[in-house]
Amino acid sequence: MTSGEPRHRIHLGDNLDVLRAIPDASIDLVYADPPFNTGKRQQRTRLRTVRSAEGDRTGFQGRRYATLRGETRSFGDRFDDYLGFLEPRLAEIRRVLAPHGSLYLHLDWRESHAAKLLLDEIFGREQFLNEIVWAYDYGGRARDRWPAKHDTILLYAREAGRHVFDTGAVERIPYMAPGLVSPEKAARGKLPTDVWWHTIVPTVGRERTGYPTQKPVGILRRIVAASSRADAVVLDPFAGSGTTGAACLALGRRFVLADESPEALRVMARRFAGVSDIAWIGFDPHAESEQSGG
């Protein structure tokens, strides 16, 4: 990135085309959260509550609230050849990563094992660092098996041993059994392990953008803090609602985001409305803002 260019870039288009245009070894960290191949149509309806005597909910001190349904966003999540879809993108990700760079590939139980074998071929088995389990407790409960309440994040280095991993930058978490450690350790907290207990984005929380597969910014902050240095360039080729960009802005990193969905770019345009140092490629956020009334 030369002097005078915007610090951040957001692309509307096929991420394979975007990846192929990125120079070799120019990216410090990649977080990739592709569709999970659920075979279903993913959708979210935005909800908000307002005070109303005729409301359907009771809140603090017996106050009544009405639930208002907003717009519904959705996308198809089915691939006949999922690994065929991932393979060229993962190969390009390896090419654009700097020697000290890392890839976090976020999947679920349907495809994570097959993707692990594919990554072993593309990156090399010796570059595998972690299988991270993100555990949460939300959603439906299966009756014929153990309910699936975790995602899998596979961590690979471009060159293991040269990769950035800064434990000092990672926010510590409470001990689950603080009585088993010294008061000093309990007060300081511990480093996260490869099992991350973290809530999903609350349905009516302030963080919620309404995008169907939005991930919590806390997960992305942990990844960006641990595996990149200040002013690093972080790439998210399946950017969705732009959570990776939000984490980068909070931590002083530059970002490159891509998504082929105009709806995703519209969500990001609203999310980054106050950020001036972004180059939008193939998309005009100002036109979108005018159409939506600001």
C-alpha positions as CSV (number, residue, x, y, z in Angstrom):
1,M,0.0,0.0,0.0
2,T,1.5,3.2,-1.1
3,S,1.3,6.6,0.6
4,G,-1.9,8.4,0.0
5,E,-4.0,5.3,-0.7
6,P,-6.9,4.5,1.6
7,R,-6.0,2.2,4.5
8,H,-8.8,-0.2,3.9
9,R,-10.5,-1.8,0.8
10,I,-13.9,-3.4,0.4
11,H,-14.7,-5.3,-2.8
12,L,-18.1,-6.4,-4.3
13,G,-17.5,-9.5,-6.4
14,D,-16.3,-13.0,-6.6
15,N,-13.6,-13.4,-4.0
16,L,-11.6,-15.7,-6.3
17,D,-11.2,-12.8,-8.7
18,V,-10.2,-10.5,-5.8
19,L,-7.7,-13.0,-4.5
20,R,-6.1,-13.4,-7.9
21,A,-5.5,-9.7,-8.1
22,I,-3.6,-9.5,-4.7
23,P,0.2,-9.6,-4.9
24,D,2.1,-12.6,-3.5
25,A,3.0,-12.6,0.2
26,S,1.3,-9.2,0.8
27,I,-1.3,-10.3,3.4
28,D,-0.5,-10.7,7.1
29,L,-3.5,-12.6,8.3
30,V,-6.6,-14.2,6.7
31,Y,-9.9,-15.1,8.4
32,A,-12.2,-17.0,6.0
33,D,-15.7,-17.8,7.0
34,P,-17.2,-19.5,3.9
35,P,-20.8,-20.7,3.7
36,F,-21.1,-23.9,5.8
37,N,-22.8,-26.0,3.1
38,T,-25.8,-26.6,5.3
39,G,-28.1,-27.4,2.3
40,K,-30.5,-24.8,3.6
41,R,-31.4,-21.2,3.0
42,Q,-30.0,-19.1,5.8
43,Q,-32.0,-16.1,6.9
44,R,-32.5,-13.6,9.7
45,T,-35.3,-11.2,10.4
46,R,-34.4,-8.0,12.3
47,L,-36.4,-7.6,15.5
48,R,-36.7,-4.6,17.8
49,T,-38.9,-3.8,20.8
50,V,-40.8,-0.6,21.7
51,R,-42.8,0.4,24.7
52,S,-46.5,-0.4,24.2
53,A,-49.4,-1.0,26.5
54,E,-50.6,-3.6,24.0
55,G,-47.2,-5.3,23.8
56,D,-46.5,-9.0,23.6
57,R,-43.6,-8.9,26.1
58,T,-43.3,-8.0,29.8
59,G,-40.1,-6.3,30.8
60,F,-38.6,-4.7,33.9
61,Q,-41.2,-3.6,36.6
62,G,-44.0,-5.0,34.5
63,R,-43.6,-2.7,31.6
64,R,-45.1,-3.9,28.3
65,Y,-43.2,-4.0,25.0
66,A,-44.2,-4.8,21.4
67,T,-41.9,-6.8,19.1
68,L,-41.6,-5.2,15.6
69,R,-40.3,-7.3,12.7
70,G,-38.0,-5.7,10.3
71,E,-36.5,-6.7,6.9
72,T,-35.5,-10.4,6.3
73,R,-32.1,-11.2,4.7
74,S,-31.2,-14.6,3.3
75,F,-28.9,-16.5,1.1
76,G,-28.6,-20.0,-0.3
77,D,-26.1,-22.4,1.4
78,R,-25.7,-25.4,-0.8
79,F,-22.8,-26.6,-2.9
80,D,-22.7,-29.8,-5.0
81,D,-18.9,-29.7,-4.9
82,Y,-18.0,-27.8,-1.7
83,L,-14.3,-28.8,-1.7
84,G,-14.1,-27.9,-5.4
85,F,-15.4,-24.5,-4.5
86,L,-12.9,-24.1,-1.6
87,E,-9.8,-25.5,-3.2
88,P,-8.8,-22.6,-5.6
89,R,-9.6,-20.0,-3.0
90,L,-7.5,-21.7,-0.3
91,A,-4.6,-22.1,-2.9
92,E,-4.8,-18.3,-3.6
93,I,-5.0,-17.5,0.2
94,R,-1.7,-19.5,0.7
95,R,-0.1,-17.5,-2.2
96,V,-1.0,-14.1,-0.8
97,L,0.0,-14.8,2.8
98,A,3.3,-13.4,4.0
99,P,5.8,-15.9,5.4
100,H,4.7,-14.9,8.9
101,G,1.0,-15.0,8.0
102,S,-1.7,-17.4,9.2
103,L,-5.1,-18.6,8.0
104,Y,-8.1,-19.1,10.2
105,L,-10.7,-21.2,8.3
106,H,-14.1,-21.1,10.1
107,L,-16.4,-24.0,9.4
108,D,-18.8,-26.3,11.2
109,W,-19.1,-30.1,11.7
110,R,-20.4,-30.8,8.2
111,E,-17.2,-30.0,6.3
112,S,-14.4,-29.3,8.8
113,H,-12.9,-32.8,8.6
114,A,-12.8,-32.9,4.8
115,A,-11.5,-29.3,4.7
116,K,-8.7,-30.3,7.1
117,L,-7.4,-32.9,4.6
118,L,-7.6,-30.3,1.8
119,L,-5.6,-27.8,3.8
120,D,-3.0,-30.4,4.6
121,E,-2.5,-30.8,0.9
122,I,-2.4,-27.1,0.1
123,F,-0.5,-25.7,3.1
124,G,1.3,-28.9,4.2
125,R,0.4,-31.0,7.2
126,E,3.3,-29.5,9.2
127,Q,1.8,-26.0,8.9
128,F,-1.3,-27.1,10.9
129,L,-1.3,-25.3,14.3
130,N,-4.7,-25.7,15.9
131,E,-8.3,-26.9,15.7
132,I,-10.1,-24.3,17.6
133,V,-13.6,-25.1,19.0
134,W,-15.9,-22.2,19.4
135,A,-18.6,-23.4,21.8
136,Y,-21.9,-21.6,22.4
137,D,-25.3,-22.5,23.9
138,Y,-28.1,-21.1,21.7
139,G,-30.7,-22.4,19.3
140,G,-32.7,-25.5,18.8
141,R,-32.2,-28.9,20.5
142,A,-31.9,-32.1,18.5
143,R,-33.9,-35.0,19.8
144,D,-32.0,-37.9,18.0
145,R,-28.4,-36.9,18.8
146,W,-26.3,-34.6,20.9
147,P,-27.2,-31.0,20.0
148,A,-24.4,-29.4,17.8
149,K,-23.4,-26.2,19.7
150,H,-19.9,-25.5,18.3
151,D,-18.1,-24.3,15.2
152,T,-14.6,-25.4,14.2
153,I,-11.8,-22.9,13.2
154,L,-8.7,-24.5,11.6
155,L,-5.5,-22.5,12.0
156,Y,-2.7,-22.9,9.5
157,A,0.6,-21.0,9.3
158,R,2.2,-20.1,6.0
159,E,5.5,-21.1,7.5
160,A,5.2,-22.6,11.0
161,G,7.8,-21.1,13.3
162,R,7.8,-17.8,11.5
163,H,4.1,-17.1,12.1
164,V,3.0,-14.2,14.4
165,F,1.4,-15.3,17.6
166,D,1.4,-12.7,20.4
167,T,-0.1,-14.1,23.7
168,G,0.6,-10.8,25.4
169,A,-1.9,-9.1,23.1
170,V,-4.8,-11.5,23.9
171,E,-7.4,-10.5,26.4
172,R,-7.4,-13.0,29.3
173,I,-10.4,-14.8,30.5
174,P,-11.6,-15.9,34.0
175,Y,-10.5,-19.3,35.4
176,M,-13.4,-21.7,35.5
177,A,-12.2,-22.9,38.9
178,P,-10.5,-19.8,40.4
179,G,-10.2,-21.5,43.8
180,L,-7.6,-23.9,42.3
181,V,-5.1,-21.2,41.5
182,S,-3.4,-18.5,43.5
183,P,-5.3,-15.2,44.1
184,E,-2.8,-13.4,41.9
185,K,-3.5,-15.8,39.0
186,A,-7.2,-15.6,39.5
187,A,-7.1,-11.8,39.4
188,R,-5.0,-11.8,36.2
189,G,-7.0,-14.5,34.4
190,K,-5.8,-17.1,32.0
191,L,-5.0,-17.3,28.3
192,P,-7.7,-18.9,26.2
193,T,-7.1,-22.5,25.2
194,D,-8.2,-24.0,21.9
195,V,-11.8,-24.2,23.2
196,W,-13.5,-20.8,23.1
197,W,-16.7,-20.3,25.1
198,H,-18.3,-17.2,23.6
199,T,-21.9,-16.2,23.0
200,I,-23.3,-15.7,19.6
201,V,-24.4,-12.2,18.5
202,P,-27.6,-11.6,20.6
203,T,-30.7,-11.3,18.5
204,V,-31.6,-7.9,19.8
205,G,-28.1,-6.8,20.9
206,R,-26.4,-3.5,19.9
207,E,-23.8,-5.5,17.9
208,R,-26.5,-7.1,15.7
209,T,-26.5,-5.9,12.0
210,G,-29.2,-8.2,10.9
211,Y,-26.9,-10.2,8.5
212,P,-27.8,-13.9,8.6
213,T,-24.4,-15.4,9.6
214,Q,-22.9,-12.5,11.5
215,K,-20.1,-13.6,13.9
216,P,-19.3,-11.9,17.2
217,V,-16.7,-9.2,17.2
218,G,-15.1,-10.8,20.3
219,I,-14.1,-13.8,18.3
220,L,-12.5,-11.7,15.6
221,R,-10.7,-9.4,18.1
222,R,-9.1,-12.5,19.6
223,I,-7.9,-13.7,16.2
224,V,-6.6,-10.4,15.0
225,A,-4.9,-9.5,18.3
226,A,-3.1,-12.9,18.5
227,S,-2.0,-13.4,14.9
228,S,-1.2,-9.9,13.5
229,R,0.9,-6.9,14.5
230,A,-0.1,-3.3,14.6
231,D,-0.9,-1.9,11.1
232,A,-0.9,-5.4,9.6
233,V,-3.1,-6.1,6.6
234,V,-6.0,-8.6,7.4
235,L,-8.0,-10.2,4.6
236,D,-11.5,-11.6,4.9
237,P,-12.7,-13.0,1.5
238,F,-16.2,-13.9,2.8
239,A,-16.7,-10.7,4.7
240,G,-20.5,-10.8,5.2
241,S,-21.4,-8.1,7.7
242,G,-17.8,-6.9,8.0
243,T,-17.0,-8.1,11.5
244,T,-13.4,-8.6,10.6
245,G,-13.2,-5.0,9.6
246,A,-14.8,-3.8,12.8
247,A,-12.2,-5.8,14.8
248,C,-9.3,-4.4,12.7
249,L,-10.5,-0.8,13.2
250,A,-10.6,-1.4,17.0
251,L,-7.1,-2.8,17.0
252,G,-5.3,-0.6,14.5
253,R,-5.0,-3.0,11.6
254,R,-5.8,-2.4,7.9
255,F,-8.3,-4.7,6.2
256,V,-9.3,-6.0,2.8
257,L,-12.8,-7.4,2.7
258,A,-14.7,-9.1,-0.2
259,D,-18.2,-10.4,-0.7
260,E,-20.2,-11.2,-3.7
261,S,-23.5,-10.2,-2.1
262,P,-24.7,-6.6,-2.6
263,E,-26.7,-7.0,0.6
264,A,-23.5,-7.7,2.5
265,L,-22.0,-4.5,1.1
266,R,-25.1,-2.5,2.1
267,V,-24.8,-3.8,5.6
268,M,-21.1,-2.9,5.7
269,A,-21.8,0.6,4.3
270,R,-24.1,1.2,7.3
271,R,-21.6,-0.3,9.7
272,F,-18.7,1.7,8.4
273,A,-20.6,4.9,7.7
274,G,-18.3,7.0,9.9
275,V,-15.0,5.6,8.4
276,S,-13.7,7.7,5.6
277,D,-10.4,5.9,4.8
278,I,-12.1,3.0,2.8
279,A,-11.8,2.3,-0.9
280,W,-15.0,0.7,-2.1
281,I,-14.5,-1.3,-5.3
282,G,-17.5,-2.2,-7.4
283,F,-19.9,-0.5,-5.0
284,D,-21.0,3.0,-4.1
285,P,-21.9,3.3,-0.4
286,H,-23.0,6.9,-0.8
287,A,-25.7,5.9,-3.4
288,E,-26.9,3.2,-1.0
289,S,-27.1,5.7,1.8
290,E,-29.1,8.1,-0.3
291,Q,-31.5,5.4,-1.4
292,S,-32.1,4.3,2.2
293,G,-32.7,7.9,3.4
294,G,-29.3,8.4,4.9
